[in-house]
Amino acid sequence: MTTSPAPSATTAVPATPAQAWLAVQAHIDAGNGPAAGPMLHAFAAIAPTDAATCNDLVAAFSSCGLSAQSLPYAQRAVDLHPQDDIARSNLCELLRRAGRMDDAVHQGRHAVALNAARAGNHYHLGMAYAETLRMDEAIAHLRQALALEPRFAQAHFELAEALLLTTQFQEGWQEYEWRYAMPHVKPLLPPGHTLPVWDGQALPDRSLLVVCDQGYGDVMQFCRYLEHLQEHCPNLVVAASPPVLPLVRQQSPQARYFSQWQDMGHVDCHIPLTSLPRIFGAGAGPIPLRIPYIKADATRATYWRDRLDQAAPAAPRRRVGVVWAGRPEHDNDARRSLTLAQLAPLAAMPNTTLVSLQVGAARDQVQQYRARAPLLDVGGLLTDYAETAAVIAGLDHVVCVDTSVAHLAGAMGVPTSVLLPHAPDWRWMLGRNDSPWYPSLRLYRQVRPCDWSGVVEAVARDLAGKA
C-alpha cells in the first residue's frame, strides 16, 4: 500500500490540532470522507503524540475510507507506545491489509499478550492467522473474541467464513446469519418494510419474498435453490437486480420477479437468497447439481458465435475467455486480482485466441497488449450478465480470477480455470482443485500469499495438454 503525499502548498493547513480535527469532521459530515485525507495528514503533523491521540488518528483514517494512508501513523504509534495494545492491534490489521502477513501475526500476538481481555485484539489476530491459513488458530481467536464480546457481529461473520472454509458447514451457516448485524452493512429491506424471516417451514397458502443479496457471484451460486423452494412455497416472489435478473428468472418460471421495491406487491415473509444454503443444509447435505442451471439466450449466443467466428474462426484456434481483475471496491481485490500482463503464459499459447471479458477500469490494460495470441476485447459490449453468458457460450474455455464470471461459467457448465489467492474465499475451501458447486471448474491456488508466480503457468500447461 502507498501513502498519500503531505498536503500541497495550495492546501489550507489548519494552525491548531482542533482546527484540523474540525476540518476532518466537516468533510465526514458532508459525506466526503476521502477529501479529509490532507486534513488528517495535517492533524498528524501538529497533534499531540500520546497513545490515545495516535490511535484516534488511525481510526479516523479508517472511518474516512483511507485506511491504507494510516499505516505509517500506526507504525509510529507502536514505536512511540510499544506497550499500547490498541496500537499493536491497529498495526496488525493494517499490515494484514497491506499483505504483510507474517508482520501482521507478529503484531497481533503482541497485542494479545499485552491485553488478552480485549475482544478486538483477538479479532485482528484471528483474521491475520486466517490469511496465513493457520485456521485452527484463527478460529480459536475469533471464538475468544466472541467469548469476550458475544454480540461482536464482525467476529461472528469472520468466524462463519473460517468455519465454511474448513467445511464446518452447520455452524458456519448459523454464524453467517450475523452479516446483516454488522454496522457497515445496509439493511436487506428498504426503510418502512418490516417482514418476518422465513424459518424453513412449508408455506402452502402464504407468499415468500427471496431477496437476491450480496454480490452478483453469490446470486449466481445460490439461485440454484429457487427451484427447490417451489414445493415448499408455491407463492414465490424474487427480488433481483437488473444485471442478473434474466439469469435468476430461469430458475423458477412460476415465481414472480421484480427489480424495483415499488413493484414488490404483497408478501408475507422474506429470506435472503444467501440464507438458503443454511435452510437446505448445503455442504453437510447435497448441493443441487443440475448443471447447467444458467443458459445463454439462444439468439444472442448464435449472434456472438457468428461474430467470434468472423473475427477468430474456432478451428484450428481455441477461444479462451479471460478476466484478470475483479471490482476494485471489493475488500480482497488487491489479493485476488492480477494484471493482463501477468496472463502472459496464456498469451504465448499457440493456436489460441484470447477473448477479454474484462469490464471496469482494468479493461484499459488491453490498449497495452502486445503478445502472440490475438486478443478480442468484448468487455465494452457486455451490458449485463445475460450478454456475458451469450459470449461465454461461444468459448472453449474461461480463465478468470475469483469474480462473478467464475460463477457464471460454472453455472453454465463451461470448462473454467479459476486463479485463487493463497487465502481464498470460503466457497473454494482448502486443499482441492475442484469445486462441489461447479463440476466444470478447476482451481489453481497461490502457494504463498500475494505471489502469482507459477499459477498462470500451471493453467497454460494444462490447457496445452488438452490441445
Sequence and secondary structure as in RCSB ss.txt:
>XXXX:A:sequence
MTTSPAPSATTAVPATPAQAWLAVQAHIDAGNGPAAGPMLHAFAAIAPTDAATCNDLVAAFSSCGLSAQSLPYAQ
RAVDLHPQDDIARSNLCELLRRAGRMDDAVHQGRHAVALNAARAGNHYHLGMAYAETLRMDEAIAHLRQALALEP
RFAQAHFELAEALLLTTQFQEGWQEYEWRYAMPHVKPLLPPGHTLPVWDGQALPDRSLLVVCDQGYGDVMQFCRY
LEHLQEHCPNLVVAASPPVLPLVRQQSPQARYFSQWQDMGHVDCHIPLTSLPRIFGAGAGPIPLRIPYIKADATR
ATYWRDRLDQAAPAAPRRRVGVVWAGRPEHDNDARRSLTLAQLAPLAAMPNTTLVSLQVGAARDQVQQYRARAPL
LDVGGLLTDYAETAAVIAGLDHVVCVDTSVAHLAGAMGVPTSVLLPHAPDWRWMLGRNDSPWYPSLRLYRQVRPC
DWSGVVEAVARDLAGKA
>XXXX:A:secstr
        TTS   SSHHHHHHHHHHHHHTT GGGGHHHHHHHHHHS  SHHHHHHHHHHHHHTT GGGGHHHHH
HHHHH TT HHHHHHHHHHHHHTT HHHHHHHHHHHHHH TT HHHHHHHHHHHHHTT HHHHHHHHHHHHHH T
T HHHHHHHHHHHHHTT HHHHHHHHGGGGGSTTS  SS TT    B  S   SSSEEEEE  S HHHHHHHGGG
HHHHTTT SEEEEE  TTTHHHHGGG TTSEEESSGGG    SEEEEGGGHHHHTTBTTB     S SS   HHH
HHHHHHHHHHHS TTTSEEEEEE    TTSTTHHHH   GGGGHHHHT TTEEEEE   SGGGGGGGG   SS E
EE GGG  SHHHHHHHHTT SEEEEESSHHHHHHHHHT  EEEEE SS  GGG SS SS SS TTEEEEE SSTT
  TTHHHHHHHHHHHT 
